[in-house]
């Protein structure tokens, strides 16, 4: 007789721990064969709110880490993912992917993390500027993280879509509340386990599973979220995002890329989640002004 | 758009340079019209508004044929037709901030000036016509808010750039939610000006005055929340009051005038209403004893002390010559207080110690930080806010990105 497979319970990830949804509900998405993928938390508004509190708390911790250090941690995430590659490949296959596509997606996810790890201590050198103002001032503009970002992950992929936006968001010092793919949620939660063992401070990334219809509103109307990233093409969701973001003027970034393509990574995904701060300081022009060296 | 997109980048550049030159030629005329129309003092329109407006065109003219250097690894293309709506506090300067980068990036423009200050924008239209810029590339349409709404909701506009109140900014963002229009918003503020105990006192007092009374306080980045470290509070307040009493209030066309007229009756009512709220909230008021002119809309420079964090005059943008003052003991305390606002446009820090200045300047959540100075602007210097002060930058290389597509 065939061994009975364990139908795993996947718990959400908030503030560095793995609670069940506060609502106590679950759902069971299925794969192409009709197999149940697991017991998945059907999270509620309260879970979003708890996540935002944790993400806000983690913001100063994460954004004040040196860029070098953030790069090290990103690289560590890639290492941990590499070490658990086979688990991710199996899960992707279980979520209806072919073996070769599953392997491709996991490899690409690892490489993408490495790519952004490398940007950590470089993007500011490309994107910041010293500005030659006409008055006697030293003036420079730097990129700073926008704050807490709500990420509505790509619904058509389980891992690569999530990683492709999460990485540029956190590379820049933001913290994040993620709504995972509704029907393909397994890799997101397993990825949370990777994050949890990769020196990423608690609260920097929070991952929620559940029904998009129910979760988008509490995310986009939350007054302590600064920016929303949405990967997808739904006109209805886009309209909803823009409409409710007006409440506290969230920055909205919508992407309809094929994340499997190697070109779907670049510097400008980092700058989408940055604010420019310009600082002025007078220069005192006394002595040495006509120095001939 | 069809005509403008066929003009080569280097030729586009020359058109924009021409506009800049013609504005310079007519600078005096523009300054006088600006002052007559808006009530701002001639010293400011002559020395700040108009030269900065010209220089903005000069700066962006040069970007036109160099855009590929601004965004490494990307192909740059214009957005199309951009709708721009500007406020009444810096009428010509705001027109320049909007039009120059839009043209340089290859877009065409429909601009609506504020209803109380349309004159210099119409003069600019004359200048643009005289420059030979192809017809239709820049269009200037005057009107009230409903004209602005028509612009925002027009189906054939690709992007909206708005400078004005946060309330209207939110309405705009909401009303375009069903479209793919891009938007940048430069909105209100309630900026913190922070005086540390080791600050150069006299310079700081001048900085406070300039921070709040520049352009009658009709400045989105005005330093309207003053934080003074407790140990120097008495001396700062004493000097500040003495200085306020010496400010000359009156005829905006007189070059000795420090404080000109309030832009409109409505705005004067708004300001006076806030002054009454301040009194009823229990804060202590001090106003200049200078005799205000009998005719016209004038408001005496006003400071409120004993203000608490929850008072409306401390939370809400007044957009007038009204300063609210609080004290603090520690740096951590002032960072928390300063950041405790839905706005995040600008901030000022006064201290003689570099490490302290950089500690504060990096922890303040604001788009512009003036250290040991205030209210400085330059075409090369990006300007714009965090949080509910809007998004997108104007000025500098970063001011190009709101007007381009990257591929």
Interface residues (C-beta under 8 A of the other chain):
Chain A: X126 X129 X131 X132 X133 X134 X135 X137 X139 X141 X146 X226 X239 X240 X241 X242 X243 X245 X246 X247 X248 X249 X251 X266 X267 X268 X275 X276 X277 X278 X279 X280 X281 X282
Chain B: X55 X71 X72 X73 X74 X166 X169 X170 X171 X173 X174 X176 X177 X178 X185 X187 X342 X357 X361 X366 X367 X368 X369 X370 X371 X372 X373 X376 X378 X380 X381 X382 X383 X384 X386 X387 X388 X390 X391 X393 X396 X397 X398 X406
